[in-house]
Each structure stands twice: as structure tokens, then as C-alpha cells.
Amino acid sequence: MTLDAELVTRKLMLVVSDLDTLRPIVEKGLNTYLESRIDQAVVERLLERAIGRMIDVNYHIITESGQAPPTDYHASFTRLAELGVLEGSFAQRIARAAGLRNRIVHEYEALDPARVFEGLAAAMTDIPQYARGVNDYVARTTGRPST
């Protein structure tokens, strides 16, 4: 099996683009965010897309390394630690993004906008760290960086 560096690159570029779009919203702060239903909707949708794309990358890396797909989205992040893509404690932390994505998509419970904003603030640092880890792994595996 072969890791598709171009696929990973495309997905990561889309994730970073969504993050760049969200940056002005997080910079306005929590109170402004809470007052704007439009900002809340934009954040929910773009976080859903970004996290979904990261999960796609996770599954690609895992399955192309010859392993069975993870049992759930959370495990897709923690399995990256087992493969040496991400550091273990960071993988555990960013895996919580899968739960946020599921709450947004499936509306399991009423979303607390303040908690979504916390997830957005965490994404501003966690997603670039995730992308660096994936990029380094792709470079080690294929001999060329993904981004």
C-alpha cells in the first residue's frame, strides 16, 4: 500500500484554509461570537469540515500503513500516535475534536456556543500542530513533504 501524498496535501490545504477563514472570528473574542448567530453557524460548519478532513487523512494514513481502519473517529487520532505520526498526549487531546464534530453533525445534545468557541480556540493551535506532524510523517514515509 502507498501513502498518497497529494491526497494528504489537498486535504491539509483545505483544513488550513478553513482555519484561516475562522481566525478573524476567534480574534473578535467570545462575547462577540456569542452575539452572532451567523458567526456561530460559520464556525460550526467550518470546524465540522476541517475535523472531517483530518479524520479522512487519519484513515488514509492508517489504512495505507497496512492496518485495519480504526473503530471510530476518536481512535483515528490516537492510532496516529501508535504510528509515530503524532505525540501521544497531543493525539489524545486532539482526538476530542472528533466528539465536537459528532455533536455538531448529529445534534446529540444542544450545542453550547461557548464550548464550541473553546473548541475553535483550541483548533487555532492544535490544527497547525496536527498538520506539522502529518507533514513530517509524509516526508519520512514518501521522501517528500505533503505541504
C-alpha positions in Angstrom: 0.0 0.0 0.0 1.2 3.5 -0.8 0.5 6.7 1.0 -0.9 9.3 -1.4 1.0 12.5 -0.5 -1.1 14.5 -3.0 -4.3 13.5 -1.3 -2.9 14.4 2.1 -1.7 17.7 0.8 -5.0 18.6 -0.7 -6.9 17.7 2.5 -4.4 19.6 4.7 -4.6 22.7 2.5 -8.4 22.7 2.8 -8.1 22.3 6.5 -5.7 25.2 6.8 -7.8 27.3 4.5 -10.9 26.8 6.7 -8.8 27.6 9.8 -7.6 30.9 8.1 -11.3 31.8 7.5 -12.1 31.2 11.2 -9.2 33.2 12.5 -11.0 36.6 12.4 -13.9 35.2 14.3 -11.8 33.8 17.2 -9.9 37.1 17.3 -13.1 39.0 17.9 -13.5 37.1 21.2 -16.1 35.1 22.9 -18.6 37.8 23.7 -18.8 39.0 20.0 -19.1 35.3 18.9 -21.9 34.7 21.4 -23.8 37.7 20.0 -23.6 36.5 16.3 -25.7 33.5 15.2 -24.0 33.9 11.8 -20.5 33.5 13.3 -21.7 30.5 15.3 -23.1 28.8 12.2 -19.9 29.6 10.2 -17.7 28.2 13.0 -19.8 25.1 13.4 -19.7 24.3 9.6 -16.1 25.1 9.1 -15.0 23.1 12.2 -17.1 20.2 11.0 -15.4 20.3 7.6 -11.9 20.7 9.0 -12.2 17.9 11.5 -13.9 15.7 8.9 -11.0 16.2 6.6 -8.5 15.5 9.3 -10.3 12.2 10.0 -10.1 11.4 6.3 -6.4 11.9 6.5 -6.1 9.8 9.6 -8.0 6.9 8.0 -5.8 7.2 4.8 -2.6 7.1 6.8 -3.7 4.2 9.0 -5.1 2.0 6.2 -2.2 2.7 3.8 0.2 1.6 6.6 -1.4 -1.8 6.3 -3.6 -1.6 9.4 -7.3 -2.1 9.8 -9.4 1.1 9.9 -10.0 2.4 13.4 -13.3 1.6 15.1 -14.3 5.3 15.4 -13.2 8.8 14.7 -11.6 9.4 18.1 -9.5 6.3 17.7 -8.3 7.6 14.3 -6.4 10.3 16.1 -5.0 8.1 18.9 -3.9 5.5 16.3 -1.7 8.1 14.7 0.3 8.2 18.0 0.9 4.4 17.7 2.2 5.0 14.1 4.5 7.8 15.3 2.7 10.5 13.4 1.6 12.4 16.5 2.9 12.6 20.0 0.8 10.5 22.4 -0.6 13.2 24.7 -1.3 15.5 21.8 -3.1 12.7 19.9 -5.3 12.2 23.0 -6.0 15.9 23.2 -6.8 16.5 19.5 -8.9 13.3 19.4 -11.6 15.2 21.4 -12.2 17.1 18.2 -14.0 14.0 16.9 -16.5 14.4 19.7 -17.1 18.0 18.8 -17.6 17.1 15.2 -20.1 14.4 16.2 -22.0 16.8 18.4 -22.2 19.4 15.6 -23.2 16.9 12.9 -25.6 14.7 14.8 -27.0 17.2 17.2 -26.8 14.7 20.1 -27.4 17.5 22.5 -27.9 21.2 22.4 -24.6 22.8 21.5 -23.2 25.2 24.0 -21.8 28.1 21.8 -19.2 28.9 24.5 -17.9 25.3 24.3 -17.8 25.4 20.5 -15.8 28.6 20.8 -13.4 26.8 23.2 -13.0 24.2 20.5 -12.3 26.9 18.0 -9.7 28.5 20.2 -8.0 25.1 20.7 -8.2 24.4 16.9 -6.1 27.5 16.3 -3.1 25.9 17.9 -3.9 22.2 17.6 -4.6 22.0 13.9 -1.3 23.5 12.8 0.5 21.1 15.2 -1.5 18.2 13.7 -0.6 19.4 10.2 3.1 19.6 11.1 3.0 16.0 12.5 1.3 14.7 9.4 3.5 16.6 7.1 6.6 15.2 8.9 5.3 11.7 8.7 4.5 12.0 5.0 8.0 13.3 4.4 9.6 10.4 6.3 7.3 7.9 4.6 7.4 9.1 1.0 10.5 11.2 0.9 8.6 14.4 0.2 6.5 16.7 2.4 2.8 16.9 1.9 2.6 20.7 2.3 
